[in-house]
Amino acid sequence: MHMRTKKWAKPELEVCPYFTNEPETKRGHWREQFKKDQPLYLELGCGKGVSTAAMVRDNLDINYVAMDITCNVLGDTRRNMEAAFAGEPIENVIIARYDISYIEKVFAPEDRVERIYINFCDPWPRSNQKKRRLTHGNFLQLYRRVLPLGGEIHFKSDNDKLFEWSLEEIPRFGFRLSQ
């Protein structure tokens, strides 16, 4: 699905203190970007950020990086974050625009990402689109470079076929599944 262009998104993001359009410049230094040294979680494909905003607001003792590929959707993420915090300072999240296919250029082992969230990502339903799925082996190999041993992937989907396929794919790359 193609999202319409939102002319307001880029200008709003450019003045947002917790947005970065160049996350690769923070590689190896993500923990320094936050006021508090606390666990670092990464959400890939955060979309409009409704659940992200709630998660960030409910877990002030965790730092988050919420990532998506387009400013159009991240503009909504920023607005949903502002609504969730209702004027309170937002200090435990950075919204980042980046193509997840190159995540190893953004995160280094010393960033110590402890958990990756993949929530309701695009299912890419056709068989010739499998390589685009965020739970495809190519992506899982990239996540392995970012997550330390014992790091977690939390995956949610409302697409039964994607979910079943991912249940088979994820363990093949050394990640444990929890119920």
Buried (B, 14 or more C-beta within 10 A) or exposed (E): EEEEEBEEBBEBBEEBEBBBBEBBEBBEEBBEBBEEEBBBBBBBBBBBBBBBBEBBBEBEEBBBBBBBBEBBBBBBBBBBBBEBBEEEEBBBBBBBBBEBBEBBEBBBEEBBBBBBBBBBBBBBEEEEEBEBBBBBBEBBEBBBEBBEEEBBBEBEBEBEEBBEBBEEBBEEBEBEEEE
